[in-house]
Amino acid sequence: SSWKNKRHPPPPDFDERRIIRQSTPSSSVNPNTNNSKDPIINRNANNKNQQQHNEIKSRFRSAQQFIKRGQWSKATSLLKSILDIDPYDAHSHLALARLESRRERGGAAAANQKNNILASSCPLPKVITTTREGASSAFFANHNAKVNRQRSAAAANAADAKPEVLSLARVAFQDGTKYCPNSVHLWQAWALHEQTVVGNITFARELYEKAQSLDSRNSYVSHAYGLMERKLGNEEHARQLWTNAIQHNPTAALITSLGSLEVTCGNFDEARNLYKSTVEALKSDRERTEVYIAMAWLEECHFGDLDSAVKCIEKALLVSPGSSRAAVALARLEGRRVGKSRSDRHGNNIVGLDGNEDHGDDDGTMRDRTIGASRKRAKIRGKTQKTNMDEEAYVVRKLLSEACHRSSVMNR
């Protein structure tokens, strides 16, 4: 045409521009992403994407509010409407799948039993551990065909059953991982669903392995995977998962879980060394406070060192002065320490009664004096216990009042 040799831009209704906008994207590319070099096209596309993003964000917030209120049906409708706009939105896929999982977890026992039977009646698609680049092509080559066969077989086996017995959570997870195959959180949530709701441990383990193949340093995946393995009695595998994750991305959940595992196995020194060597590597004050409290419990219960336990709690309060959990732990610990010292002091006095006791010459006199000494010891012991309780309660009340005052000052 004549405008091609001029310096003016082409008309806005040129067919080539429409072809660029309507070009079919590949299976691994989000069609909402614009890669054109034309500034006019980029400006229009950016405005459209911004409006769409704002609409999705508004609907997602409304769905979260409905979930908090228990209005799950309205939340499900909103999340599905978001996926109609953008099927590649991983947050909406995850929220919808988790909501369906909660619905199935909270159902009746008979419905769950039927659901498990139907879910296991068809072979599940095998999870293949691949690299990030080959995840989509290797795992989803025949994904739609397998899902359709599974739904058809389940519907044929349950012709007289209610539609709810079909695993809507599993369908939601399959759809989510189809459009967002690199979402580690979707794979982890699916694994947790298979583990806790369906009870398919073998498939849950494969899903955890899939999530780890995408991000081997993800602390949330390693922690959940390790908890499942420890519950199944595979303590060595759980220790390996948590140890590797702590080396790359330490968190309080990983450290305290590994420390609890070492304590259960009787490795108290290993647990103490773990806490001391990793607590300073944590970036969050809240997480360091949690580890300090775990250290205090270990020092008191397994090493009997109340002074070291108090120092650990004091360090936690230095890190987080407004931590109510640390303040309560310190108050109770101080109360127990005061009660223990008071009991030990009175215990020495009670033992002295036996050492100074004169048993007499005959059996009757000795028996009478023994009974009298026993009654005297019981009376002193009762007074000691009451005194210990009073002093312990006083210390606890005093420290709690100081903690409340400190917290109110920080809030102001």
Residue, then its C-alpha position, 0 to 999 in steps of 0.5 A: s500500500s501507499w503508506k509503506n514508503k512514508r514515515h507515518p505509522p500504519p493505520p490502527d486497523f491494519d490486519e498484521r497487528r490483529i494477526i500478532r495479537q491473535s497468534t496462537p501461543s505455545s503450550s508453555v507460554n502464557p498467552n496474556t504475555n505480550n512480546s511485540k516490539d510495536p510501542i502502540i501494541n505494547r501500550n494497549a496490551n499493558n493497559k488491558n493487562q493492568q485492568q485484568h490484573n486489577e480485576i483478578k486481584s479484587r476477585f481473589r481478595s473477595a474469595q479469601q474473605f468468603i473462605k474466612r467467613g465459611q462461604w465456600s461456594k461463593a469462594t469457589s465460584l469467584l476462583k473459577s471465574i478468575l481461572d476463566i479469565d487467566p487459566y495460568d494464575a497459580h495462586s487461584h489454582l492453589a486456593l481452589a485446590r486447597l479449598e476442595s481438599r478442605r471440603e473433602r477432609g471435612g466430609a462424612a466418613a462414608a463419603n470419604q470412603k466412597n471417594n477413596i474407592l473411586a479415586s483408587s479405581c483408576p491408575l493415577p498418572k505417573v509422576i516423572t522426575t525431570t528437570r524444570e525445562g522438561a517438566s511440561s513435555a515429559f509429564f503432561a504428554n497424555h495428561n488430558a487423555k488420562v484425566n478423561r479416562q479416569r473421570s469416565a471410569a469413575a463415573a461408570n463405576a458410580a452411576d448411582a452415586k452422588p457427583e460429590v464422591l468424585s475427587l474434585a480436589r484431585v481434579a483441581f490439582q491436576d488442572g493447576t499443575k497442567y497450567c502451572p507445572n513449575s509451581v512448587h506450592l501446587w505440587q506440595a499441596w497436592a502431596l499433602h492432600e494425597q497424604t492426609v486426605v486420600g491416604n495414598i502414601t506412595f503417590a504422595r511421596e512421588l509428588y514430594e519428589k516432583a516438587q523437590s526436583l523443581d526446587s531442591r532448596n525449598s524449606y517448606v517442601s523438605h519440612a512437610y516431606g520429612l514430617m511424613e517420613r518421620k511419621l512413617g518411621n523413616e527417621e533416617h530419611a527425615r533427618q537427611l531431608w531436614t539436614n540438607a534443607i538447613q544447609h541451604n535455607p534454615t528455618a525455625a521449623l526445620i531446626t526444631s523438627l530436627g532437634s526434636l528428632e535427635v531428642t527422640c533418638g536420645n542424641f541430646d548433645e547433637a540437638r544442643n549443638l544443632y540449636k547453638s550452631t544454627v540459631e544465629a543464622l536465622k534472619s527472622d527474630r520470631e524464628r530465633t525466638e522459637v529456637y531459643i525457647a526450644m533450647a531452654w526446654l532441652e536444657e531444663c528437661h534433659f540436662g537439668d540446667l535451669d540457669s542455662a534455660v533461663k539464659c536462653i529465654e532471656k536471649a529470646l526476650l533480647v531478640s523479641p522484647g514483645s514476645s508473649r510466648a517467651a515472657v510466659a516461658l520465662a515466668r514459668l521457668e523462674g517459678r519452677r526454679v524458685g520452687k525447686s531451690r526452696s524444696d531442696r533447702h527444706g528437704n535438707n532440714i527434713v533429712g536432719l530429723d532422721g539423723n537426730e532421732d533417738h529410737g529409745d530402748d524398747d520397741g514401743t518407745m521406738r515405734d511411738r517416736t518413729i510415728g511422731a517423727s513421720r507426722k512431723r516430717a509430713k507437716i513440714r513437707g506440707k508447709t514447704q509445698k504450700t510455701n513453694m507454691d506461694e513463692e512460685a505463683y508470686v514470681v510468675r505473677k510478677l514476671l507476667s505483669e512485667a511482660c504485659h507492661r513491656s508489651s503495652v509500651m512497645n505497642r504504644 
